[in-house]
Amino acid sequence: MKIELENGLRFISNFRYNVKPTLSPEPLKDQLLMFADIHSGDYGSFDSDCSATMIGFVQSMPSVTGEKYSLTDHKATCFYATQDKSLDLEHTETGQ
């Protein structure tokens, strides 16, 4: 997910996902290396949770804020997001 605000802030994160428990009941203690062959396109290996994100980061966009700095002094901070309200998109009126 990437959100860029008019005030020059950019929020970047992935939506929350977990490896399915059928692949490994205790992933932190996985001695059989069951995750060695898992790739980002193996969608059947993951449970997605689109109501939350993983840890992401917020950064200033120099092109919007007018700041001048290099990647070595690039300002960034961490964030995560959780959904506080669910909308029924199939029945939401857009006003068009």
Rosetta blueprint (number, residue, H / E / L):
1 M L
2 K E
3 I E
4 E E
5 L L
6 E L
7 N L
8 G L
9 L E
10 R E
11 F E
12 I E
13 S L
14 N L
15 F E
16 R E
17 Y E
18 N E
19 V E
20 K L
21 P L
22 T L
23 L L
24 S L
25 P L
26 E L
27 P H
28 L H
29 K H
30 D L
31 Q L
32 L L
33 L L
34 M L
35 F L
36 A L
37 D L
38 I L
39 H L
40 S L
41 G L
42 D L
43 Y H
44 G H
45 S H
46 F E
47 D E
48 S E
49 D E
50 C E
51 S E
52 A E
53 T E
54 M L
55 I L
56 G E
57 F E
58 V E
59 Q E
60 S E
61 M L
62 P H
63 S H
64 V H
65 T H
66 G L
67 E L
68 K L
69 Y L
70 S L
71 L H
72 T H
73 D H
74 H L
75 K L
76 A E
77 T E
78 C E
79 F E
80 Y L
81 A L
82 T E
83 Q L
84 D L
85 K L
86 S L
87 L L
88 D L
89 L L
90 E L
91 H L
92 T L
93 E L
94 T L
95 G L
96 Q L
